[in-house]
Amino acid sequence: MRTNKTNMFLLLKNLTNVIMTIFSSFLKSNVLLLLSLSLLLFTVSGCALPQEPIDIVVMPQPQSPQQAEAVANRFTEPTSQKPTVVESAMELSKKYAELSREAAALKQQNKELLAENQRTGERLSSVEAELLQAQKELTEANDLLVEMRIELNNWKTNVLGFREEMRQADTEQLKALFKILTVLGGEVKGASDDSNKNQEPGPIK
């Protein structure tokens, strides 16, 4: 009798362990059920076990919507599939072709910019040469104008000096004529005055 009781106890204990192992993954959050199973074990171990087997009925815990959706999604195939190796290779080939075209366009643009820069440098060199030539010509023209002004001032001085010499010569000539007339005894006062008026030079401009 004692052996049967021990065997029944071990059988019940093993059965409980199996049940707990099966439902532990689904009932981790249900602490009350685990406590009830533990209390059941303690009760059975402390009381006399009947000779007939005991049927244990465990009510399944209602699943939450999130758990039901997770279980449903576990058996459904994902709608979005990753691209295959061929599709990835084709996509990379397209991107490589686009990048190659962009690189060729940038290379052509760079070549055109270099050519334009070279032409601009040549035009700049030509303009600088023309500017230096113009500055040289302006300097020469300025020097020539200075020389011409100096010569003009000298010529003006010479002309004024020549007019003064002519005035002195006319004065000496009139004096000599006056002396001759005086010696001849003629009326020379009026004539000499008229002559002086006629021979008097105008103001120098």
C-alpha positions, 0 to 999 in steps of 0.5 A: 500500500505504501509503495503504491502511494509512493508510485502514485505520488511520483506519477502525479509529480511527473505529470505536474512537471510535464504539464508545467513544462508544456504550459510554462511558455504560454503561461509565463505571465499567469502567476496565479495558475502557477501558484494554484499548481504549486498548492495542488502539489502540496495538497496532494503530497500532504493528503492520502492519494486515492487508488483511482487515477485523478483527471486534472483539467486545466482551462486554457488562458484566453490569449490577448489580441497581440498574442493571437496576432503574433501566433497568426503571423507565425504561420503566414508568409511575409508579404514583403520579400527581400530582393534576390541577388540578380535584382540587386546586381541589376539595381547596382548596374543601373546605379553604376551606369547613372554614376558613369554618365554623371562622371562623364558629364562632370569630366566634360564640364571640367574640360570646358571650364579649363579651356575657357580658363585658358582662353580667358588667361590668353585674353588677359595677357593680351589686354595687359600688353595693350594696357602697358603699351597705352601707358607707355604712349601716354607717358611719351605724349605727356613728355612731348606736351611738356616739351612743346609747352616749354618751346612755346614759352621760349618762343613767346619770350623771344617774340616779346623780346623781338618786339621790344627791340623793334620798338627801340629801333623805331624810337632811335630812327624817329630821334634821328629824323627829328634831329635832321629836321631840326637841323634843316629848320623845318616845322617838325613839332607837329609832324614829330608828334603825329609821327610819334602817335603813329609809331607808338606801338599798342599794348603788348598782349 
